[in-house]
Amino acid sequence: MTAPLDILWTAGTIGRFLRLGNDGVYALARETDAPIYKSGGRLYAFEGELTAWMQRPENRRSPTNPKAA
């Protein structure tokens, strides 16, 4: 039996997970390859996919990459 997927429904929930405001979540969904999806006008994401996306070096915030998510 597989474990249930942890789905984050709504921009607010995704934002709390990423420590971003709603505007930041919408910008990520619109302007990056972040695994944030839209269904019926509602954003959703899977915790595992977001975690893996954030761990990629090009998505980490650093002094040389301050705009990373």
N, C-alpha and C positions, 0 to 999 in steps of 0.2 A: 504494500500500500504506500503510495506517495504522500508526502506532506502537503497540506493545503498551501496554496500560493497566498502570500501576503500582498493584497491589493490595496493601494492607497487611492481612495476615491476623493475627488475634488482638489482644486488648487490649494485650498487651505491645509488639507492633510498632507499633501505633497510638500508644501512649504514648511510645515512643522518638521517633517522628516529631514529636509535639506537645510533647514534654518534660513529660509528665504520668505519674503512677503509674496503675496499673490502676484504682484506685477513681475517679480523675478521668476516665478514659476512659468507664467505665460510667456515671458521673454525666452526662457530656456526652451520651452516647447516650440516656439516659433523660429528661433534663430540658431539653434544648435542641433546636434544629433542625439540629444538626451532622450532616453527611452520613456518619453511621456506621450501618451496617446489620447485621442479624443473620440468619444462615442456619444452620440446624441447630444452634443453640445457640452458634455462634461469631460473634464480631464481625469485620467487615471494613470497609474504607474505601478509597477511591481517593485517591491523593496529590493529584492535580489538584483534586478537589472540596474536600478539606480545606484546601488552600492558598487557594483562592478564598474559602472560608467564613471563614478566619482573617483575610483581608484586608478583609473588610467592616468598616466603622467601628464598628458596634455590637458586634462581637466582639473588638475590640482592648482590651487591658488599658490602663488609664490611671488617673491619680489620681481622675478623676470616675467611672470605671467599673471599679473594682478587681476585681469578680467575673467580668469577661469571661474567656472561655477563653484 
